[in-house]
Amino acid sequence: MGTTKRSVDELLAEAREEFVRLEPLDAAAAQAEGALLVDIRYAALRERDGTIPGALIVERNELEWRLDPQCDHRLPEATHHDLRVVVVCNEGYASSFAAVSLRRLGLDRATDLIGGFQAWRAAGLPVS
């Protein structure tokens, strides 16, 4: 038996059913309340467009190792599984898959930013 073939759009829609995504103003409020904003964009995009003040920079290929509270390679901020994490990519696509991956690690409060960094900036929120 073969596996069912699905498109990336189908997989993305399925992934997004697992959590409530945040609009930029809601993500900013979550950050102000202690949520960890995690910017997974690669360096060229951060250099071109800037960063969100206070966001933790963790490129996508290191995300699970850096945020798993049980991993020897975790960041100091990855203190427990109840962390509220908001993943930020450039436009809000890769971040949805990343949030699902973090949720599978037991970070059940992981979500992402609708529209990514570009929506954050378009909403007039701080960028450095």
All heavy atoms as an XYZ file, in Angstrom:
990
protein
N       0.830     -1.197      0.000
C       0.000      0.000      0.000
C       0.869      1.252      0.000
O       1.833      1.331      0.754
C      -0.873      0.019      1.251
C      -2.167     -0.713      1.091
S      -3.270     -0.273      2.425
C      -3.516     -1.866      3.118
N       0.501      2.212     -0.786
C       1.224      3.476     -0.839
C       0.618      4.494      0.114
O      -0.459      4.296      0.661
N       1.338      5.557      0.296
C       0.830      6.646      1.130
C      -0.013      7.582      0.282
O       0.192      7.707     -0.917
C       1.995      7.465      1.720
O       3.179      7.193      1.030
C       2.169      7.244      3.165
N      -0.946      8.231      0.932
C      -1.773      9.213      0.250
C      -0.914     10.426     -0.073
O      -0.206     10.937      0.781
C      -2.943      9.634      1.161
O      -3.670      8.473      1.509
C      -3.848     10.621      0.462
N      -0.980     10.855     -1.297
C      -0.218     12.028     -1.725
C      -1.053     13.272     -1.437
O      -2.200     13.352     -1.832
C       0.094     11.951     -3.220
C       0.702     10.644     -3.665
C       2.181     10.606     -3.447
C       2.850      9.412     -4.070
N       2.833      8.187     -3.328
N      -0.452     14.219     -0.733
C      -1.142     15.473     -0.425
C      -0.244     16.632     -0.823
O       0.970     16.529     -0.783
C      -1.463     15.554      1.068
C      -2.496     14.510      1.471
C      -2.813     14.564      2.920
N      -1.648     14.066      3.657
C      -1.503     14.153      4.954
N      -2.404     14.738      5.695
N      -0.447     13.675      5.551
N      -0.861     17.737     -1.146
C      -0.100     18.926     -1.526
C       0.378     19.652     -0.285
O      -0.134     19.444      0.822
C      -0.976     19.871     -2.359
O      -1.953     20.476     -1.539
N       1.334     20.549     -0.464
C       1.822     21.343      0.653
C       0.704     22.229      1.199
O       0.624     22.470      2.402
C       3.081     22.160      0.275
C       2.748     23.289     -0.695
C       3.778     22.683      1.507
N      -0.184     22.691      0.336
C      -1.314     23.499      0.807
C      -2.228     22.690      1.717
O      -2.730     23.199      2.718
C      -2.102     24.066     -0.373
C      -1.329     25.125     -1.132
O      -0.473     25.801     -0.520
O      -1.573     25.282     -2.343
N      -2.443     21.429      1.380
C      -3.258     20.564      2.237
C      -2.571     20.325      3.579
O      -3.217     20.377      4.628
C      -3.537     19.231      1.539
C      -4.458     19.355      0.342
C      -4.524     18.081     -0.473
O      -3.474     17.439     -0.719
O      -5.647     17.727     -0.879
N      -1.287     20.060      3.532
C      -0.536     19.846      4.774
C      -0.526     21.097      5.640
O      -0.640     21.018      6.860
C       0.894     19.403      4.467
C       1.048     18.009      3.869
C       2.502     17.768      3.470
C       0.562     16.953      4.834
N      -0.401     22.258      5.014
C      -0.402     23.523      5.750
C      -1.757     23.752      6.424
O      -1.816     24.106      7.606
C      -0.062     24.679      4.812
C       0.129     26.043      5.438
C       1.275     26.039      6.445
C       0.388     27.081      4.359
N      -2.827     23.521      5.704
C      -4.164     23.687      6.279
C      -4.362     22.724      7.449
O      -4.909     23.106      8.494
C      -5.225     23.463      5.203
N      -3.908     21.509      7.296
C      -4.007     20.511      8.357
C      -3.195     20.945      9.584
O      -3.660     20.844     10.719
C      -3.490     19.186      7.813
C      -3.717     17.988      8.679
C      -3.202     16.740      7.983
O      -3.764     16.377      6.922
O      -2.240     16.139      8.492
N      -1.998     21.438      9.354
C      -1.142     21.891     10.453
C      -1.807     23.019     11.226
O      -1.795     23.039     12.458
C       0.214     22.352      9.908
N      -2.405     23.941     10.516
C      -3.007     25.116     11.152
C      -4.271     24.799     11.939
O      -4.721     25.627     12.723
C      -3.270     26.191     10.099
C      -1.980     26.805      9.609
C      -2.217     27.778      8.501
N      -0.995     28.496      8.168
C      -0.856     29.252      7.091
N      -1.871     29.411      6.264
N       0.287     29.864      6.871
N      -4.824     23.611     11.751
C      -5.983     23.193     12.541
C      -5.597     22.845     13.976
O      -6.450     22.746     14.841
C      -6.664     21.985     11.885
C      -7.372     22.323     10.600
C      -7.945     21.094      9.903
O      -7.868     19.980     10.476
O      -8.470     21.251      8.799
N      -4.298     22.682     14.224
C      -3.824     22.236     15.529
C      -3.721     23.339     16.576
O      -3.549     23.059     17.748
C      -2.453     21.559     15.390
C      -2.509     20.259     14.629
C      -1.213     19.492     14.707
O      -0.473     19.625     15.702
O      -0.931     18.743     13.753
N      -3.800     24.610     16.163
C      -3.611     25.703     17.117
C      -4.248     26.976     16.606
O      -4.617     27.075     15.443
C      -2.122     25.931     17.402
C      -1.286     26.145     16.166
C      -1.097     27.411     15.651
C      -0.692     25.076     15.524
C      -0.337     27.623     14.516
C       0.073     25.265     14.383
C       0.249     26.540     13.885
N      -4.372     27.951     17.491
C      -4.905     29.262     17.129
C      -3.721     30.160     16.797
O      -2.835     30.376     17.626
C      -5.729     29.862     18.296
C      -6.191     31.272     17.955
C      -6.908     28.962     18.620
N      -3.712     30.681     15.584
C      -2.633     31.558     15.135
C      -2.894     32.980     15.627
O      -4.032     33.350     15.905
C      -2.549     31.527     13.610
C      -2.364     30.104     13.096
C      -2.367     30.050     11.596
N      -1.082     30.580     11.120
C      -0.952     31.292     10.017
N      -1.990     31.585      9.258
N       0.243     31.739      9.659
N      -1.838     33.785     15.717
C      -1.973     35.143     16.240
C      -1.777     36.199     15.163
O      -0.874     36.101     14.340
C      -0.944     35.382     17.350
C      -1.040     34.485     18.581
C       0.035     34.864     19.581
C      -2.410     34.551     19.204
N      -2.622     37.216     15.219
C      -2.442     38.418     14.397
C      -1.283     39.217     15.015
O      -0.946     39.023     16.194
C      -3.724     39.261     14.410
C      -4.910     38.597     13.753
C      -4.838     38.601     12.230
O      -3.984     39.308     11.660
O      -5.650     37.884     11.618
N      -0.680     40.147     14.267
C       0.462     40.890     14.790
C       0.221     41.580     16.138
O       1.062     41.465     17.044
C       0.764     41.910     13.689
C       0.340     41.197     12.436
C      -0.899     40.431     12.841
N      -0.894     42.281     16.298
C      -1.128     42.967     17.573
C      -1.286     41.982     18.729
O      -0.843     42.253     19.850
C      -2.345     43.885     17.477
C      -2.175     45.082     16.529
C      -3.480     45.876     16.430
C      -1.030     45.976     16.960
N      -1.884     40.829     18.444
C      -2.021     39.800     19.475
C      -0.659     39.198     19.826
O      -0.387     38.887     20.988
C      -2.979     38.704     19.020
C      -4.392     39.222     18.821
O      -4.821     40.113     19.591
O      -5.068     38.748     17.889
N       0.194     39.034     18.835
C       1.543     38.517     19.089
C       2.339     39.512     19.928
O       3.074     39.117     20.838
C       2.259     38.224     17.772
N       2.197     40.801     19.630
C       2.887     41.830     20.418
C       2.396     41.813     21.862
O       3.192     41.923     22.803
C       2.682     43.203     19.791
N       1.094     41.652     22.042
C       0.534     41.577     23.399
C       1.042     40.330     24.115
O       1.389     40.383     25.301
C      -0.990     41.576     23.344
N       1.108     39.208     23.399
C       1.624     37.973     23.996
C       3.080     38.151     24.420
O       3.473     37.720     25.508
C       1.486     36.813     23.006
N       3.873     38.820     23.578
C       5.270     39.066     23.922
C       5.352     39.935     25.177
O       6.153     39.663     26.075
C       6.001     39.734     22.757
C       7.483     39.974     23.037
C       8.174     40.758     21.939
O       7.566     41.622     21.311
N       9.430     40.443     21.704
N       4.520     40.951     25.253
C       4.514     41.829     26.431
C       4.128     41.069     27.699
O       4.559     41.433     28.792
C       3.553     43.001     26.200
N       3.345     39.999     27.535
C       2.917     39.179     28.673
C       3.887     38.039     28.961
O       3.602     37.179     29.789
C       1.523     38.617     28.407
C       0.447     39.681     28.333
C      -0.867     39.163     27.770
O      -0.975     37.956     27.441
O      -1.800     39.972     27.648
N       5.019     37.998     28.247
C       6.037     36.998     28.540
C       6.210     35.891     27.526
O       7.066     35.020     27.696
N       5.413     35.893     26.452
C       5.593     34.872     25.415
C       6.945     35.072     24.740
O       7.447     36.196     24.623
C       4.480     34.942     24.381
N       7.501     33.988     24.279
C       8.779     34.016     23.586
C       8.510     34.103     22.090
O       7.944     33.181     21.507
C       9.540     32.731     23.926
C      10.982     32.617     23.540
C      11.813     33.693     24.222
C      11.497     31.238     23.939
N       8.851     35.232     21.472
C       8.773     35.352     20.019
C      10.066     34.779     19.464
O      11.156     35.181     19.889
C       8.632     36.819     19.595
C       7.227     37.282     19.224
C       6.278     37.138     20.380
C       7.240     38.664     18.679
N       9.940     33.850     18.534
C      11.103     33.170     17.969
C      11.133     33.406     16.472
O      10.259     32.942     15.745
C      11.072     31.661     18.288
C      12.291     30.976     17.692
C      11.014     31.427     19.793
N      12.129     34.142     16.028
C      12.308     34.491     14.621
C      13.140     33.409     13.955
O      14.312     33.231     14.277
C      13.017     35.851     14.536
C      13.120     36.392     13.131
O      12.973     35.627     12.160
O      13.374     37.611     13.005
N      12.539     32.664     13.018
C      13.236     31.561     12.358
C      13.728     31.938     10.958
O      14.204     31.085     10.218
C      12.357     30.295     12.285
C      11.100     30.525     11.445
C      12.017     29.795     13.689
C      10.314     29.260     11.113
N      13.638     33.209     10.595
C      14.096     33.636      9.262
C      15.603     33.485      9.139
O      16.339     33.608     10.113
C      13.725     35.103      9.002
C      12.234     35.342      8.941
C      11.908     36.816      8.810
N      12.449     37.535      9.954
C      12.978     38.754      9.888
N      13.039     39.408      8.741
N      13.436     39.339     10.979
N      16.055     33.261      7.935
C      17.493     33.151      7.735
C      18.141     34.536      7.735
O      17.463     35.556      7.605
C      17.845     32.327      6.497
C      17.179     32.734      5.209
C      17.761     33.667      4.364
C      15.967     32.160      4.825
C      17.158     34.027      3.175
C      15.357     32.520      3.627
C      15.954     33.450      2.809
O      15.364     33.807      1.639
N      19.438     34.553      7.931
C      20.192     35.793      8.168
C      19.970     36.855      7.095
O      19.840     38.035      7.417
C      21.678     35.481      8.316
N      19.934     36.469      5.835
C      19.788     37.468      4.757
C      18.485     38.256      4.901
O      18.463     39.463      4.660
C      19.864     36.790      3.394
N      17.414     37.589      5.313
C      16.146     38.300      5.499
C      16.206     39.220      6.711
O      15.678     40.337      6.671
C      14.987     37.315      5.653
C      14.571     36.581      4.395
C      13.473     35.564      4.706
C      14.103     37.549      3.319
N      16.840     38.768      7.777
C      16.968     39.623      8.962
C      17.822     40.839      8.649
O      17.507     41.956      9.066
C      17.558     38.838     10.130
C      16.640     37.731     10.627
C      17.114     37.123     11.934
N      18.523     36.789     11.990
C      19.039     35.618     11.643
N      18.269     34.639     11.206
N      20.342     35.410     11.757
N      18.883     40.649      7.889
C      19.754     41.770      7.520
C      19.025     42.741      6.600
O      19.173     43.948      6.719
C      21.023     41.236      6.846
C      21.936     40.526      7.813
C      23.040     39.730      7.123
O      23.210     39.864      5.878
O      23.712     38.957      7.823
N      18.222     42.216      5.694
C      17.501     43.069      4.744
C      16.372     43.849      5.419
O      16.208     45.039      5.177
C      16.933     42.197      3.624
C      16.193     42.996      2.549
C      15.468     42.111      1.579
N      14.229     41.623      2.201
C      13.461     40.682      1.680
N      13.803     40.095      0.543
N      12.355     40.306      2.291
N      15.592     43.171      6.269
C      14.352     43.755      6.778
C      14.394     44.170      8.240
O      13.514     44.893      8.691
C      13.198     42.765      6.604
C      12.890     42.474      5.147
O      13.219     43.319      4.275
O      12.321     41.409      4.866
N      15.358     43.687      8.999
C      15.417     43.984     10.422
C      14.861     42.860     11.268
O      14.522     41.789     10.760
N      14.745     43.122     12.552
C      14.272     42.119     13.495
C      13.241     42.736     14.439
O      13.112     43.955     14.534
C      15.431     41.543     14.326
O      16.077     42.616     15.014
C      16.445     40.803     13.466
N      12.549     41.876     15.143
C      11.594     42.311     16.158
C      12.356     42.443     17.468
O      12.986     41.475     17.915
C      10.460     41.283     16.304
C       9.672     41.186     14.995
C       9.549     41.658     17.475
C       8.667     40.035     14.964
N      12.340     43.629     18.082
C      13.044     43.792     19.351
C      12.582     42.752     20.384
O      11.383     42.522     20.549
C      12.674     45.205     19.794
C      12.327     45.917     18.517
C      11.681     44.868     17.653
N      13.541     42.115     21.005
C      13.237     41.125     22.027
C      12.972     39.725     21.501
O      12.867     38.780     22.282
N      12.869     39.570     20.184
C      12.642     38.230     19.625
C      13.928     37.418     19.710
O      15.029     37.948     19.558
C      12.171     38.320     18.179
N      13.775     36.149     19.949
C      14.891     35.221     19.985
C      15.153     34.747     18.560
O      14.221     34.334     17.867
C      14.517     34.047     20.891
C      15.571     33.013     21.200
C      16.722     33.643     21.980
C      14.945     31.892     22.026
N      16.382     34.828     18.118
C      16.736     34.395     16.763
C      17.189     32.937     16.831
O      18.169     32.610     17.497
C      17.892     35.253     16.180
C      17.567     36.740     16.242
C      18.244     34.785     14.777
C      16.373     37.182     15.472
N      16.451     32.078     16.150
C      16.795     30.658     16.056
C      16.456     30.220     14.645
O      15.277     30.117     14.297
C      16.000     29.787     17.060
C      16.420     28.329     16.941
C      16.150     30.282     18.482
N      17.459     30.002     13.832
C      17.161     29.605     12.463
C      16.434     28.268     12.455
O      16.597     27.441     13.355
C      18.434     29.584     11.623
C      18.940     31.009     11.400
C      19.902     31.161     10.254
O      19.948     30.276      9.376
O      20.600     32.177     10.235
N      15.617     28.082     11.455
C      14.701     26.944     11.395
C      15.386     25.595     11.606
O      14.851     24.722     12.280
C      13.946     26.960     10.054
C      12.995     25.790      9.844
C      11.883     25.785     10.880
N      11.088     24.584     10.864
C      11.261     23.542     11.668
N      12.250     23.541     12.557
N      10.477     22.497     11.592
N      16.564     25.410     11.044
C      17.218     24.104     11.142
C      17.707     23.763     12.548
O      18.092     22.627     12.808
C      18.363     23.990     10.134
C      19.476     24.975     10.397
O      19.218     26.107     10.810
N      20.706     24.572     10.158
N      17.665     24.703     13.482
C      18.086     24.448     14.863
C      16.930     24.515     15.860
O      17.120     24.272     17.043
C      19.130     25.482     15.292
C      20.413     25.424     14.514
C      21.428     26.437     15.017
O      21.091     27.278     15.880
O      22.563     26.374     14.537
N      15.754     24.844     15.387
C      14.637     25.180     16.266
C      14.337     24.129     17.324
O      14.269     24.432     18.514
C      13.384     25.453     15.427
C      12.156     25.909     16.203
C      12.383     27.300     16.796
C      10.936     25.903     15.303
N      14.132     22.892     16.919
C      13.735     21.853     17.874
C      14.810     21.626     18.931
O      14.503     21.487     20.121
C      13.420     20.536     17.142
C      12.156     20.607     16.310
C      12.311     21.276     14.948
O      13.437     21.706     14.594
O      11.315     21.386     14.220
N      16.060     21.611     18.541
C      17.156     21.390     19.495
C      17.288     22.545     20.479
O      17.604     22.344     21.640
C      18.478     21.184     18.749
C      18.519     19.863     18.068
C      19.004     18.692     18.582
C      18.040     19.557     16.763
N      18.837     17.682     17.670
C      18.251     18.190     16.541
C      17.434     20.318     15.754
C      17.904     17.550     15.350
C      17.082     19.673     14.580
C      17.323     18.313     14.398
N      17.038     23.745     20.025
C      17.202     24.925     20.876
C      16.029     25.164     21.817
O      16.199     25.790     22.865
C      17.421     26.178     20.017
C      18.653     26.101     19.143
C      19.890     26.023     19.978
N      21.065     26.081     19.136
C      22.176     25.414     19.385
N      22.266     24.638     20.448
N      23.201     25.529     18.594
N      14.836     24.685     21.468
C      13.671     24.961     22.310
C      13.159     23.759     23.097
O      12.278     23.905     23.933
C      12.540     25.559     21.471
C      12.812     26.967     20.969
C      11.618     27.506     20.218
C      13.167     27.903     22.108
N      13.710     22.587     22.862
C      13.295     21.409     23.631
C      13.876     21.507     25.040
O      15.094     21.441     25.223
C      13.792     20.140     22.954
C      13.434     18.875     23.709
O      12.787     18.954     24.780
O      13.813     17.790     23.236
N      13.022     21.651     26.055
C      13.519     21.790     27.430
C      14.335     20.594     27.913
O      15.088     20.711     28.872
C      12.240     21.940     28.272
C      11.212     22.418     27.320
C      11.570     21.792     25.995
N      14.222     19.454     27.229
C      14.940     18.253     27.635
C      16.264     18.065     26.903
O      17.000     17.139     27.200
C      14.065     17.021     27.394
C      12.763     17.063     28.163
C      11.916     15.856     27.874
O      11.980     14.879     28.588
N      11.141     15.927     26.800
N      16.563     18.931     25.954
C      17.750     18.762     25.108
C      18.974     19.441     25.718
O      18.882     20.551     26.244
C      17.461     19.341     23.721
S      18.815     19.141     22.555
N      20.102     18.794     25.612
C      21.357     19.375     26.099
C      21.743     20.636     25.338
O      22.535     21.434     25.822
C      22.498     18.359     25.980
C      22.337     17.188     26.936
O      21.599     17.325     27.943
O      22.945     16.133     26.677
N      21.215     20.825     24.143
C      21.577     21.970     23.301
C      20.534     23.088     23.363
O      20.560     24.005     22.549
C      21.773     21.517     21.855
C      22.809     20.462     21.719
N      24.149     20.712     21.883
C      22.697     19.137     21.491
C      24.825     19.591     21.743
N      23.973     18.614     21.505
N      19.640     23.022     24.331
C      18.578     24.026     24.442
C      19.160     25.391     24.823
O      20.223     25.480     25.427
C      17.545     23.596     25.471
C      18.043     23.685     26.897
C      17.011     23.174     27.891
N      17.552     23.137     29.221
C      18.255     22.144     29.741
N      18.536     21.073     29.013
N      18.705     22.201     30.971
N      18.400     26.416     24.490
C      18.743     27.775     24.895
C      18.301     27.998     26.340
O      17.382     27.318     26.822
C      18.042     28.772     23.980
C      18.538     28.775     22.535
C      17.615     29.597     21.657
C      19.955     29.290     22.454
N      18.906     28.951     27.026
C      18.516     29.217     28.418
C      17.033     29.559     28.570
O      16.444     29.290     29.607
C      19.385     30.413     28.814
C      20.511     30.438     27.855
C      20.016     29.794     26.591
N      16.424     30.116     27.534
C      15.012     30.487     27.587
C      14.083     29.264     27.563
O      12.920     29.360     27.938
C      14.660     31.409     26.407
C      15.326     32.754     26.454
C      16.742     32.768     25.864
O      17.289     31.695     25.520
O      17.305     33.866     25.757
N      14.582     28.134     27.103
C      13.772     26.913     26.983
C      13.743     26.178     28.314
O      14.329     25.126     28.484
C      14.329     26.019     25.875
N      13.026     26.768     29.256
C      13.061     26.283     30.629
C      12.035     25.213     30.954
O      12.227     24.441     31.889
C      12.859     27.458     31.596
O      11.646     28.129     31.245
C      14.026     28.434     31.519
N      10.919     25.165     30.237
C       9.865     24.202     30.558
C       8.924     24.040     29.359
O       8.923     24.853     28.440
C       9.080     24.645     31.801
C       8.563     26.047     31.711
N       7.374     26.361     31.086
C       9.080     27.225     32.145
C       7.183     27.674     31.148
N       8.207     28.218     31.782
N       8.125     22.983     29.393
C       7.209     22.681     28.292
C       5.998     23.604     28.236
O       5.297     23.630     27.229
C       6.753     21.218     28.366
C       7.780     20.271     27.873
N       8.655     19.635     28.718
C       8.099     19.865     26.628
C       9.459     18.880     28.019
N       9.147     18.989     26.740
N       5.748     24.358     29.282
C       4.581     25.245     29.291
C       4.884     26.624     28.699
O       4.063     27.529     28.780
C       4.042     25.377     30.727
C       2.625     25.927     30.742
O       1.826     25.524     29.869
O       2.327     26.763     31.609
N       6.055     26.778     28.087
C       6.412     28.056     27.463
C       5.382     28.437     26.407
O       4.938     27.592     25.633
C       7.750     27.927     26.734
C       9.033     28.125     27.502
C      10.200     27.869     26.569
C       9.108     29.504     28.086
N       5.063     29.699     26.370
C       4.238     30.210     25.271
C       5.214     30.698     24.206
O       5.993     31.619     24.443
C       3.332     31.338     25.749
C       2.362     31.760     24.683
C       1.244     32.591     25.236
N       0.281     32.854     24.183
C      -0.524     33.896     24.189
N      -0.500     34.747     25.197
N      -1.369     34.076     23.202
N       5.183     30.070     23.057
C       6.101     30.377     21.967
C       5.302     30.836     20.757
O       4.323     30.196     20.379
C       6.943     29.134     21.587
C       7.844     29.434     20.398
C       7.748     28.642     22.772
N       5.725     31.949     20.156
C       5.133     32.440     18.916
C       6.240     32.426     17.870
O       7.203     33.178     17.964
C       4.565     33.869     19.077
C       3.930     34.333     17.753
C       3.561     33.934     20.217
N       6.105     31.552     16.893
C       7.122     31.412     15.850
C       6.840     32.430     14.750
O       5.693     32.608     14.324
C       7.123     29.985     15.268
C       8.250     29.831     14.248
C       7.265     28.943     16.378
N       7.910     33.087     14.303
C       7.817     34.123     13.273
C       8.731     33.747     12.115
O       9.931     33.533     12.313
C       8.253     35.501     13.830
C       8.173     36.572     12.748
C       7.443     35.875     15.055
N       8.153     33.656     10.920
C       8.963     33.504      9.714
C       8.749     34.761      8.874
O       8.295     35.775      9.403
C       8.612     32.219      8.958
S       6.966     32.209      8.220
N       9.038     34.723      7.617
C       8.918     35.932      6.813
C       7.469     36.292      6.502
O       7.074     37.441      6.658
C       9.722     35.800      5.517
C       9.917     37.137      4.846
O      10.300     38.109      5.490
N       9.644     37.199      3.555
N       6.668     35.303      6.076
C       5.297     35.604      5.668
C       4.246     34.718      6.328
O       3.072     34.784      5.974
C       5.176     35.521      4.146
C       5.998     36.594      3.444
C       5.847     36.555      1.940
O       5.350     35.543      1.384
O       6.211     37.546      1.299
N       4.636     33.871      7.265
C       3.657     33.086      8.012
C       3.336     31.716      7.454
O       2.268     31.177      7.738
N       4.238     31.139      6.680
C       4.014     29.792      6.155
C       4.892     28.776      6.880
O       4.383     27.862      7.533
C       4.266     29.746      4.637
C       3.271     30.591      3.879
C       3.581     31.888      3.493
C       2.008     30.090      3.573
C       2.666     32.667      2.811
C       1.079     30.869      2.888
C       1.416     32.157      2.514
O       0.501     32.932      1.856
N       6.203     28.946      6.792
C       7.128     28.015      7.454
C       6.899     27.984      8.958
O       7.077     26.953      9.610
C       8.579     28.402      7.145
N       6.468     29.101      9.517
C       6.242     29.177     10.960
C       5.119     28.252     11.407
O       5.144     27.735     12.534
C       5.951     30.615     11.381
O       4.830     31.120     10.684
N       4.140     28.016     10.555
C       3.048     27.108     10.923
C       3.569     25.685     11.085
O       3.252     25.000     12.065
C       1.937     27.144      9.876
O       1.310     28.401      9.844
N       4.380     25.234     10.138
C       4.980     23.902     10.257
C       5.909     23.830     11.466
O       5.950     22.828     12.181
C       5.741     23.532      8.989
C       4.852     23.219      7.812
C       5.037     23.867      6.614
C       3.835     22.277      7.909
C       4.233     23.581      5.520
C       3.024     21.984      6.820
C       3.216     22.640      5.615
N       6.653     24.895     11.718
C       7.566     24.926     12.861
C       6.796     24.848     14.177
O       7.206     24.146     15.107
C       8.423     26.187     12.815
N       5.674     25.548     14.271
C       4.862     25.508     15.491
C       4.338     24.103     15.746
O       4.328     23.630     16.882
C       3.717     26.510     15.396
N       3.924     23.406     14.695
C       3.455     22.026     14.850
C       4.588     21.148     15.372
O       4.393     20.327     16.268
C       2.896     21.475     13.521
C       2.720     19.963     13.579
C       1.577     22.142     13.188
N       5.773     21.338     14.843
C       6.918     20.553     15.296
C       7.196     20.783     16.784
O       7.452     19.839     17.539
C       8.147     20.904     14.458
O       9.231     20.093     14.829
N       7.122     22.044     17.215
C       7.334     22.344     18.635
C       6.230     21.727     19.493
O       6.498     21.216     20.589
C       7.391     23.856     18.862
C       8.608     24.562     18.275
C       8.497     26.071     18.497
C       9.904     24.012     18.853
N       5.018     21.741     19.000
C       3.909     21.137     19.743
C       4.126     19.631     19.891
O       3.823     19.051     20.929
C       2.579     21.455     19.059
C       2.240     22.956     19.132
C       1.030     23.328     18.301
N      -0.210     22.862     18.907
C      -0.849     23.502     19.883
N      -0.370     24.627     20.375
N      -1.970     23.015     20.375
N       4.692     19.017     18.890
C       4.978     17.571     18.964
C       6.080     17.279     19.973
O       6.171     16.166     20.472
C       5.334     17.047     17.589
C       4.153     17.160     16.641
C       3.928     15.961     15.770
N       2.595     16.006     15.193
C       2.305     16.510     14.001
N       3.248     17.037     13.258
N       1.062     16.493     13.565
N       6.899     18.269     20.281
C       7.925     18.130     21.328
C       7.341     18.338     22.722
O       8.047     18.217     23.710
C       9.043     19.163     21.126
C      10.075     18.876     20.071
C      11.019     20.063     19.921
C      10.864     17.622     20.410
N       6.076     18.696     22.788
C       5.437     18.917     24.081
C       5.256     20.373     24.443
O       4.778     20.691     25.527
N       5.638     21.289     23.546
C       5.426     22.717     23.773
C       4.021     23.052     23.273
O       3.833     23.630     22.201
C       6.502     23.536     23.058
C       7.910     23.327     23.618
C       8.970     23.757     22.623
C       8.068     24.057     24.926
N       3.028     22.659     24.061
C       1.629     22.717     23.641
C       1.088     24.123     23.436
O       0.009     24.291     22.871
C       0.755     21.991     24.661
C       1.067     20.508     24.718
O       1.533     19.961     23.698
O       0.848     19.901     25.778
N       1.809     25.131     23.877
C       1.336     26.512     23.713
C       2.007     27.206     22.525
O       1.871     28.405     22.343
C       1.580     27.293     25.002
C       0.781     26.695     26.179
C       1.070     27.389     27.468
N       0.490     28.734     27.428
C       0.862     29.719     28.232
N       1.797     29.525     29.135
N       0.297     30.899     28.146
N       2.727     26.445     21.716
C       3.393     27.018     20.542
C       2.350     27.380     19.488
O       1.384     26.662     19.255
C       4.405     26.039     19.959
N       2.556     28.521     18.859
C       1.708     28.987     17.771
C       2.577     29.785     16.803
O       3.802     29.774     16.931
C       0.530     29.836     18.321
O      -0.348     30.150     17.229
C       0.996     31.100     18.995
N       1.950     30.473     15.864
C       2.743     31.299     14.960
C       2.024     32.610     14.650
O       0.874     32.811     15.022
C       3.128     30.535     13.689
C       2.024     30.407     12.667
O       0.844     30.332     13.053
O       2.336     30.355     11.472
N       2.747     33.471     13.966
C       2.282     34.806     13.615
C       1.709     34.802     12.201
O       2.433     34.502     11.243
C       3.446     35.801     13.714
C       3.204     37.219     13.228
C       2.084     37.892     13.995
C       4.485     38.032     13.343
N       0.439     35.121     12.081
C      -0.206     35.210     10.769
C       0.482     36.319      9.962
O       0.601     37.443     10.415
C      -1.709     35.530     10.918
C      -2.421     34.398     11.657
C      -2.348     35.799      9.557
C      -3.852     34.729     12.068
N       0.960     35.964      8.789
C       1.615     36.944      7.927
C       3.078     37.175      8.240
O       3.760     37.927      7.541
N       3.563     36.555      9.302
C       4.983     36.610      9.649
C       5.521     38.009      9.906
O       4.780     38.937     10.239
N       6.824     38.132      9.742
C       7.512     39.400      9.996
C       6.932     40.520      9.138
O       6.806     41.657      9.588
C       9.016     39.256      9.733
C       9.763     40.537      9.919
C      10.206     40.909     11.177
C       9.994     41.391      8.855
C      10.876     42.112     11.363
C      10.661     42.588      9.035
C      11.105     42.952     10.287
N       6.581     40.206      7.897
C       6.069     41.239      6.993
C       4.769     41.840      7.534
O       4.553     43.049      7.444
C       5.887     40.675      5.586
C       7.189     40.199      4.943
C       8.283     41.268      4.902
O       8.014     42.451      4.729
N       9.535     40.847      5.061
N       3.906     41.018      8.125
C       2.656     41.522      8.705
C       2.945     42.337      9.965
O       2.279     43.345     10.215
C       1.722     40.355      9.026
N       3.929     41.891     10.756
C       4.337     42.634     11.962
C       4.746     44.047     11.565
O       4.282     45.031     12.117
C       5.484     41.896     12.637
C       6.074     42.558     13.840
C       6.984     43.591     13.862
C       5.802     42.253     15.210
N       7.300     43.922     15.147
C       6.592     43.122     15.999
C       4.990     41.337     15.852
C       6.586     43.098     17.393
C       4.980     41.284     17.235
C       5.771     42.168     17.991
N       5.637     44.140     10.572
C       6.129     45.436     10.124
C       5.006     46.261      9.514
O       4.892     47.469      9.801
C       7.262     45.233      9.109
C       7.895     46.545      8.686
C       9.121     46.335      7.849
N       8.782     45.647      6.622
C       9.657     45.282      5.711
N      10.932     45.517      5.906
N       9.272     44.677      4.624
N       4.130     45.670      8.713
C       3.020     46.383      8.083
C       2.044     46.927      9.121
O       1.396     47.947      8.884
C       2.292     45.469      7.103
N       1.971     46.269     10.283
C       1.081     46.724     11.363
C       1.688     47.891     12.143
O       1.059     48.434     13.049
C       0.779     45.565     12.323
N       2.902     48.294     11.763
C       3.555     49.422     12.426
C       4.175     49.074     13.758
O       4.504     49.962     14.546
N       4.370     47.780     14.008
C       4.993     47.358     15.265
C       6.505     47.563     15.185
O       7.068     47.653     14.092
C       4.623     45.900     15.542
C       3.134     45.705     15.856
C       2.732     44.244     15.754
C       2.804     46.263     17.232
N       7.179     47.621     16.329
C       8.609     47.955     16.334
C       9.491     46.957     15.584
O       9.293     45.753     15.669
C       8.979     47.955     17.828
C       7.721     47.817     18.582
C       6.642     47.420     17.650
N      10.432     47.519     14.850
C      11.425     46.753     14.107
C      12.770     47.425     14.341
O      12.861     48.653     14.349
C      11.092     46.736     12.594
C      12.214     46.119     11.798
C       9.776     46.025     12.340
N      13.796     46.615     14.556
C      15.132     47.212     14.716
C      16.053     46.694     13.636
O      15.773     45.720     12.976
C      15.702     46.906     16.095
O      15.741     45.531     16.348
